[in-house]
Amino acid sequence: MNKRLLGGATASLLIGLVSFPAMAADAALSGADTAWILTSTALVLFMTLPGLALFYGGLVRANNVLSVLMHCFAIACLASVLWLIGGYALAFGDGGGAQALIGGAEKWFLLGIGPDTLSGSIPEILFAMFQMTFAIITPALIVGAYVERIKFSAVMLFSGLWLILVYAPVCHWVWGGGWLADLGVMDFAGGIVVHVTAGSSALLLAKMLGGRRGFPKELRPPHNPGMTMIGASMLWVGWFGFNAGSALAADGSASMAMLVTHISAATASLTWAFLEWRRFGKASLVGIVTGMVAGLATITPASGFVGPIGALFIGLMAGVLCHFCVEWVKQKIQIDDSLDVFAVHGVGGALGTLLTAFFAAASLGGMGLAEGTTMGSQFGVQLLGVVAVLAWSVVVSFIIIKVVGATVGLRIDEEDEIEGLDLVSHGERGYDM
C-alpha cells in the first residue's frame, strides 16, 4: 500500500482500503460490523438473483427470457465454486514475490480460515463470502452483451475462465494489496474491479460474436418492461449492500456511502428520462430504470469518498454520458452490445473512477484526498488504473474468446436463433405461446 495513504488519508479512505485481509490490523470481533456485512452479503447476492436476472430477462424477446435467467443462475453457481477453489486465494491471498500481480495458493479451498479468523473486525470467512457475491455479479453483468445468440456451453466456459484470468487478478491489484493499491488508486466498491472489467470485456465479446439477426435495423423491443423495472428495483436496493457494505463496518462511512449511492441513482434516472422526453417526446420506463443503473455503476468507485453534492453531479453526468453512449455503440460503431453493458457499466465505472479524483476533495464536499495528493496527481493514478485494467480485460478476454470458439464454439445457428434459446438450449418455454 502507498505509504502516503497510511500516513495521511482520511478515515473514510482508510476504511475502504482495509478491505485487504493481508493488510488488516489485528482487531476484536465487532458484532455490529459482522451483522451489517452479513446483511450486505445477502443484498449483493440479491442483486444477481433475482435482480439482474429479471432486469435482463425483461429486455429480451419472449422466447429467450428463460435463457437469460438460466445464464445468471448458472454463473452464480459456477462463480461460487470457483471462488471457493482458488478465486479468493488469487484475489486476496499473499502472493509472496508476485504480490504486486497475484495472490498465492495458501487459501485455496479457504484452507486455514475458520470462524475465529478475523479480517479487520469481521470474520474472514464472512469477508470471503462477501467478496464471492462480487465475483458472482461481475461475469453475470456480461450476460447482457451476448443474449439471444450464444451457446450455453460457451457462456459457462467463458465465464469460468474470465473469472480466474481477468477478475481475480484485477481484484488483487486494487483490493488485495497489488500494484494499483500501492499506487493509491481509489476504487471503493468496484468501478474498476467490477464495471470496467465487465464493460470492456462485454463490448469485445459482442463485437466478436456478431450482432443478433436483423441488427441494427430489425430488433424487437423488450418483451416485458415491467419485469425489467422489478429487476432494476431489486438492483437499487441490493446496491446499498454493494457500496455501503464495502465500508466493512457499521459506521458513518457506510451511512454516507448509502446516501450518495441513492442520490446518484435518483439523479441519473431523472436525467435519462428528461433526455428521452426532450429527444423523443416521451420518457420510457426502460429508459428511466436504465438511467438508475448507470447512476449506481458510476457512483460505485466514489461512494466511500464523496459527499452528497459530489453524488448529485456524478449522477447528472452519468445520466448524460451513458445515455448518449448507448446510441454511439449501437448506431455509430454498430456493435450489438444487446443490453448496453459497456455504455452503462463500462463507461459509468470509468467515469466514476475518474471523477473520484475531484469530488473526493474536501473542497468539493468529499472525504478528502491523501496528504500531499492533488486532484491532478490523483486523476493521473485513476486514469492509469482505468487504462491498465481496460487493456488487461480486453487482451485476456480476446484470448479466452478464441479458446472458447475453438473448443465448444460461440454462436448458435440461424434457425436456432429464430426458434429462441429457451427451447433450443434448455427445452423449456417462459410463456405458453
N, C-alpha and C positions, 0 to 999 in steps of 0.2 A: 504494500500500500504506500502511496505517496506520503512521505513524512510530513509534508505541509498540511495534509488533511488531518493527520493525527494531532498536530500541534495547534492548528488554528481554525479548523472547521467549526461550524455551528453545531449545536446539539442535534438538530434535525439531520444534518448531513452525516454525522457520526452514526445516528440510528440507522440510516439507510445502508451504510457500509458495514455495520456489524452483522449483517446477514451472512457473512462468510464464517462458517464454523471454525475454520482454521485460524481465524483472527479474533474470534470471540474471547473475551476475557472471562476468567472464572467468575461465576455469579451464582447466587442462590436461585432456586426454582421460584418463579412467580406464578401463583395460581391465577391471578388476573390476566397476565400475559398469555399463559397457556390456554385459558378459556377463550380468549379473543382469537388466537391463532387456530384453535380447533374450529371455531365458528368460521373464520376466514377460509380455512381449507375446504369446508363444505360449500361455502359460497363460490369459490373459484371452480370447483368441480361442477357446481350447478350452472356455471356459465356455459360449459360444454354440453352437459347432459342435465336438462334438455335444452338450455338456452340457445346455443349456437346451432344445434341440430334443427330446432324449429325455425330459427331465423333463416337459415339457408333453405330448409325444406319448403317454406312458403314461396321462395323466389324462383323455383324451377317449375317445369311442366308437371302436370298431374301424374304422368306415367314415369316420373323419375324421383318422386318425393321419398319413397322408401329407400332408394339407393343412397340419398344424401343422409338420411337418418342412420342407415347402416354404416356409412363411412365414418361418421362422427363417433358412433358407439364402438365400432371395431378399433378405431385408432385409440380411443380411450383405454381399451383393454390392452392393446399392444404396447402403448407407451408406458403403462403401469408396470408391466412385466419387465420391459427393457430398462426402466428406471431402477427397479429393484436389482436386476442382474449387474448392471455396470454403469448406467447413466448417471446416477447420483455420485458415484465414485469419480467418474471422469470430470464431472462438473464441480464438485466441492471437495474432493479428496486432495491430499498432499501429493503433488507431483514430483517432489524432490528437485532434482536438477532441471526438470522440464516444467516446473511450477508455473512459469510465465505463460506456457502454452496449453497445458492439460493437467488434469488431476491424476492421481495414482490409482493403484488397484487394491489398496488395503481395505476399502469399504465396499468391495463388490459383495453383492447379496446382503448389504448392510451389516456385514460381519463386524463385531466389536462395538456395535451400537445397541444399547439396551435402554430400558425405561428410565434408568437413572443417569444416562449420559446426557449432558447439557450442551446446548448451543445458545450461549448467552443466558437468558432467563427462562428458556423453554426447553423441553426435551428435544434432543437432536432427532429422535425418531419422528417427532411431530414436524420439525423443520424439513426433514426429508420428504414427508408426506405432503406438506405444503408446497414444496418445490415440485413434487410429482404432478400436482394439478396444473402448474405452469407448463410442464413438459407435455401434458395431455393436450391442452388447448392450442399450443403453438403449431404443431403439424396439422391439427384439425382446422385451423384457420385457412390453410392452403386448399382445403376441400373446395372452397368457393371458386377457385380458378379453373377446375377441371370437371365440374359437374356435367352430367348428361352424355359423356362420350368416352369414359375411361374404363379400363378393365379393373375389376375389384382386386385381382391379384397384383396389379400394378400399384394400386392405392396402398396396399399393405406393405409391399416390398419397398416402395419409395419412402413411405412414412417411417418405417423402421430404420432404414439406412440414414435418412435425413436426421432423425433424432440423435443418432450416435455421432454422425460425422459433421453435422452443421450446428445443431442446437447445443449439444453438450460442450463442445469447445468454446463457443461464444459465451455461453453461460459462465464457464470458468474464467474467461478473460475479464468479464465485467464484475461478476458477483463472487467468484471463487478464489480471488487473490491473484489473478493473471495480469498480463501486461497492461491491459486497459485500466484495471483498477490501480495499478502502480502509477499510471499517468494522471489519475484523478478524474476519469470520466464520470459524469453524473447521470445515472440511469436508475431511478428509484424503484420502478416496478416493471420495466421491460420494454421501453421504447425501442432500444437497440436489440436486446436479447430476444424479445418476442416479435415485435411488429416489423422491424427492419428485416430480420431473417426470414420471416414468413412471407412478407410482402414481396421482397425481391425474388425469392425462390418461386413464388406463385406466378409472377409475371413471366419468368423464364419458362416454367413448365407449360403455361398457357400458350406461349409462342411456339414451343417445340411440339406440343400436342396438336396444335392447329385448332381452328375455330369450329364451333358447332355447325351442323348442317344448316345452310342458309345464311350464316353470319357474313356480313353485318346487316343485311337487308331484311331477312325473314326470320326474326326471332319473336317468339311468343312472349307476352307479358307474364309476370308472376302469376301462378295459378291460385295462390291463396295469400293475399296481403295481410289478412287477419292473423294467420299463423305466424307470419313474419313479425308482426307487431308484438305478439305474445312472446316470441323468442327474444326479440330486442329488449322487451321489458325485463325479462329474466337476466339478460346480459347486463343491463343497467344496475339491477340490484346486486348481482354477483360481483360486479366490478368494484364494489366497496371492499370486498374481501381481497380482490386483486391488488388494489392500490393501498388502501388503509392497512390491510394485513401486512404489507411489505415493511411497515414500521417495526414489525416483530415485537410490538409492545402495545398495551392498552394505555395510551398516553395522549398528550397533546399533539404529537406529530401524526399519529393515526387519525385523530379528530380533524386536523387541518387537511390531511390527505383526502379524507372522506368528503369534506366540504368542497374543496377545489375540484374534485372529480365530478361531483354533482353539478356545480356551476358550469364547468366546461361542457358537459354533455347537454345541458339545457340550452346554453348559448349557441352551440353548434347546430342543434336541432332547429332552433328558430331561424338561424342564418340560412340553413339549407332550404327550409320551407319558404322563406322570403325570396330567395334567389329563384326557386321554381315558380313562384307566383309572379314575379316580375318578368321572367323569361317566357313562361308558357301560359300564364293566366290562371293557373291552378296550382295549389300545393298538395302533393300526394302523400298518402300515409307511408308508402315505401320510402319516399324521399326524406320525410322528417325523422323516421327511425334510423335511416342510413346516416343522416347527419349526426344523430346521437352517438352512433358507434364511432364515427370519425372524431367527435369530441372526446370520447373516452380514450381512444387509442392515442390521441395527441397529448392529452394531459398525463398519460401514464408515466413517462420518464420524469416529468416535472412535479408529480403530485406530492412528493415529500419535501420539495424545495421552494415552492412558490406560494403566494398568498391569494386571496380572493380576486384582487384586481388582475393579477397575472393570469388566473384561471379564466376570467372574463375575456381577456384579449386572446388567449390561446384558443378558447372555444370559437371565438369570432373568426380567427384566421384559419382554424381547422375547417369550419363550415364553408368558407370561400374556396380555399385551395383544393381541398379534397373533392368538392363539388365539381369544379372545372377539370380536375384530373380524370374523373370518370369518363367524361366526354373525350378528353385527349387520348386516353388509352384505347377506347373502342372505335372512335371515329377518325382520329388523326393518324395514329400508328397502327390501327386496326389489329389489335391483339384481343382475342376473346377471353379476357380475364373475367369470366362469366358473372361473378358476383362481386366484382370490384375489390378484390383483396389488396392489390397493390395500391390503388388510388386511396382507399380508406385506411388500411393498416400500414402499408409501406411508407406512403407519403406522410400520413399522420404521425407515425412513430418517429420518422426522421425529422419532421418539422418540430415536434415537441421536444426532441432531444436537443436541437439547435437553439430553440427559444429558451430552454432552461438556463443557458449561459447568461441571458439577460434578465429574465424575470425572477431568477433566484436571488438577484442582488437586493440587498436591504433597501436601497434607494427606490426600488420599484415594488416594495412590499413583500419581498421574498425573505427566506430564512437567512440569507447571507452566503457569500462565497468564502472559500478558504482564505486565510490570511495571506496577503501578498498576491492574490489572484485577481486579475481584472476581468471584465466582461470579455474583452478581446482575447486574452490568453485562454480563458475557459472555452470560448467559442471555438478556438483552434483545436482544443482537445476533443470537444464534442464532434466537430466536423471530421477529425481523424477517425474517431470511433465509428461514426456512421459509414464513412467511405470504406474503411477496412472491413467492417462486418458485411457490408453490401457486397464487396468484392469476393470475400470468402464464401458467402452464401451462394452467389451466382456460379463461381468456378466449381465448387464442390457439388452443387445441385446439378450442374451440367453433366458432370461425370456420373452421378447417380442416375440421372435420366437415361443416359446412354446405356448404362448397365441394365437398367430395368427394361428398356426397349429391346436389348439384345437377348434377354432371358425370357421373361414372361410376356413381353410386348406391352405397348401402351394403350392403344386405342381399339375400341370395338369397331366392327364393320358397319357400313351404312344402313343395312337392313335392321341390324340390332339397335342402332341409334333411333331409327324411326319407331321401332317397337317400344323402346324405352328400357332403361336399365332395371326397373323394378322386376319385370318378368324375365328379362334376358339373364340378368346376373343373380337374381335372388328367388325367382319363381313365385313372386307374390305381387299383389296389387295394393296400392294405397287406397284406392276407391273402387267401388263396384261400377265399372264403366261399361 
